[in-house]
Amino acid sequence: MKDIMDSIKEKDPDQKEFHQAVMEVVDSVKPVLDRNPQYRKANILARITEPERTIIFRVPWMDDRGDIHVNRGFRIEMNSAIGPYKGGLRFHPSVNLSILKFLAFEQMFKNALTTLPLGGGKGGSDFDPKGKSDNEVMRFCQSFMCELFRHVGANTDVPAGDIGVGAREIGFLFGMYKKLSNEFTGVLTGKSLNWGGSLIRPEATGFGCVYFASEMLSTAGESMEGKYCLISGSGNVAQYTAEKVLDLGGKVLTLSDSSGYIYDEKGIDRKKLAFVKKLKNVKRGRIKEYADKYKDAVYTDRDQRVAYNPLWDHKADCAFPSATENEINHIDAEHLVKNGVRLVCEGANMPTTPGGVTVFQDAGIFYAPAKASNAGGVAVSGLEMAQNSMRISWPRKEVDQRLQFIMKSIHQACVDVAEEYGTPGNYVNGANIAGFIKVVDAMLDQGLV
Ligand code: NDP
């Protein structure tokens, strides 16, 4: 196993996020390899850590002034052992191969956990939609799809949204795909409702995350009722996490964006959440404006020189990191534990550093890794694909029930597998091992390809 890590680091020394994601899985699956010598014989770790295909392309586009810009586009087709590649597109200046390979690697296991036939992929661009006009975003998306369209397809690779890619971007991407391929197929998920989208898809990641948290609490005979919650981010995942926390009787104290965070002692209720949705999804404003409107709330600027994020330093019961990777380091984790937080459920992908994870596990609190707790989004994307193939759409209640059932199944799989491998209550091991076994067994069945 050390050889595998050394070889990955030697091949791609700068891909730190990818190394971090692989290391976590490799740590968990050691007992699985010990019990199953056929995996070692098949050199499965080397095979599973190398993407099946990596596509990098130029994306030229013109801004409203007529100036020409060039961004870089990516698609990582990580693993198709159990279904077509599936995973979101991220548009953010921080996007690079390391970030996308870590996301695609995580996605492969997450998708396996959903019980649906979905392989793993991820893509995106270092393009920043922030501050761009709708027309500029449209021209960028069209140029991006002009290359991507030859690599994707309803039965090949089905991208979705992620950071910086919401309903607007999916619409522009789909429009260009349809024009180029002359086909109306479910090549993207997260589509708008009136042209092939699924009910509950926008809500799915946030709702699913809170369903997962409820399942964890129920093992201790508790519920979300009356729980004080810290949430980071104010995008898709954060908004619907907040909504479901409110539905289940909890109280939401914080939200953030990359500039800073708001703390509302009185709680972010439905009316205030509606304001946030409009602010972020329509006006594309900053979270600071919340504190301008609601005077009880305090806004704090993000100070990058400080080694911790003060958002995580408030008294609460539960934390839902829902912004981005590595947003909780070991100091933040210590603050959370010190402040009485007993449950951390990840909405964002890999938001906790390895040091932070150790703090949670040593403290013995409930800790759900993203690949289990945020799988609701891709699960409903899988349901969107199924509805598109059948040319039907299920009612809201039906999709929500399926989502709840899937989150319950993922939770149970994590609990059972963690116990089977001698680490009861360790959701990291449970998720990594359950996802890993499903993918590698399929790879072995399909031979050396
Ligand atoms: P959005 O773009 O809708 O929102 C992202 C939020 O996080 C924004 O508030 C953004 O602030 C903030 N943010 C982004 N980058 C940073 C950063 N470097 N530091 C601080 N804050 C940051 O994205 P989503 O809500 O869709 O995604 C959030 C997380 O959830 C990501 O990790 C994503 O991979 C994960 N995820 C999303 C799924 C989905 O269905 N959407 C599915 C599974 C996982 P600002 O506006 O300032 O950029």
Boltz pocket constraint, residues with backbone or C-beta under 6 A from the ligand:
constraints:
  - pocket:
      binder: B
      contacts: [[A, 161], [A, 162], [A, 163], [A, 164], [A, 165], [A, 166], [A, 201], [A, 205], [A, 233], [A, 234], [A, 235], [A, 236], [A, 237], [A, 238], [A, 256], [A, 257], [A, 258], [A, 259], [A, 285], [A, 322], [A, 323], [A, 324], [A, 325], [A, 347], [A, 348], [A, 349], [A, 374], [A, 375], [A, 377], [A, 378]]
      max_distance: 6.0
